[in-house]
């Protein structure tokens, strides 16, 4: 058994039959977290604003662990990650960003700074330039602690003064949208469209297809988003074929990016939706007591033995969507490689 995680014969079969031939020989993963657990806060007075199941997968993910993961999951592919930290309120954000900067320089991979909404415009500018970052990752958990989780708006953790600087330089923003209604939320959609209009030079990436993990998360979002011209979407941590098909239908292949959300997506799980809530079906016992988590359900026996990595499930779902929507090999190469290469100016 590998010290990081095991790859079973069932995993190998799934990869060989559903994943390998679909993927280009080289591809770019635009959504990966690298961090060390020493950067994380142990304070109990910090408000929790996110789901907790991802913490069961990995307490840290060094750059070495990330690269090992690629070798295990994609043994015959060349993968280039875009890396950024994993930061919540109370964590050591400076240490986390310094680590990402060091990893990017040591391994020659692109990186984003994890931005605090407390930073002024010039501070953000200086940090990005000094660290040679391509832009920033922003996250709702860094909003002021007095704001209830369901009331957080995008501008609470990506303020306009920072967007002005990002627009000036044409930098990337990796955005995980907030609020319980996810992509269909009218406040989210209004602010996303406003950013598209007011900050046209920002390279805005909406993570996880706007967290539309279930059909019920969509509403009329794609009708509204059909008016966009610049906004991009990564497919990380999403396994919904129908959502992928609507995304392809709305924006085509030139504004979709492959992302994994590693290390979370190395979880062994198969995702379903029930009453508009996504549920990760996992083998019994391997992720501790999940009985109180509405997003987790355990199974055992033969069903558990057939469960592979959630990342494989994501790619397999996108493959089915791509086939149904008639995407060509050129389209697939764009989504998994060329779009990111052009965006990051990798020119490999």
NORMOUR-V763771 format. One line per field, one symbol per residue. psi: psi as a letter, one per 30 degrees, with the letter a starting at -180 (. if undefined). burial: I if it has 24 or more other C-alpha atoms within 12 Angstrom, else O. Layout:
BEGIN
psi = ???
burial = ???
END
This chain:
BEGIN
psi = kkfelkjleeeeeeeeffeefeklfklkjgikkklkfffkkgkfgkkkgllfefffekfljleeeeeeeeeeeifgljkkkkklajklkflieeeeeeeeeeeeeeghlllkkjkkffkleeeeeeeeeefhlfblklkffglkffkkeffklefffilefeeeeeeefhlkkjkjlakffbffkeeeeeeeeeeeefiffkikjjkghggifleffebgefeeffflfeklklgkgkgjeeeeeeeeeefaffgkkklehkfeggkjlkklkkhgkkkjjlkkffgajgfgjfgkkklabeeeffkakeeeeeeeeeeeeeeeggkleeeeeeefdeeeeeefheh.
burial = OOOIIOIOOOIOOIIOOOIIOIIIOIIIIIIIIIIIOOIIOOOOOOOOIIOOIIOIIIIIIIIOIIIOIIOIIIOOIOIIIIIIIIIIIIIIIIIIIIIIIIIIOOOOIIIIIIIIIIIOIOOIIOIIOOIIIIIIIIIIIIIIOOOOIOIIIIIIIIIIOIIIIIIOIOIIIIIIIIIIIIIIIIIIIOIIIIIIOOIIOIIIIIIIIIIIIIIIIIOOIIOIIOOIOIIIIIIIIIIIIIIIIIIIIIIIIIIIIIIIIIIIIIIIIIIIIOOOOIIIIIIIOOIOOIOOOOIIIIIOOOOOOIIIIIIIIIIIIIIIIIOOIOIOOOIIIIIIIIIIIOIIOOOO
END
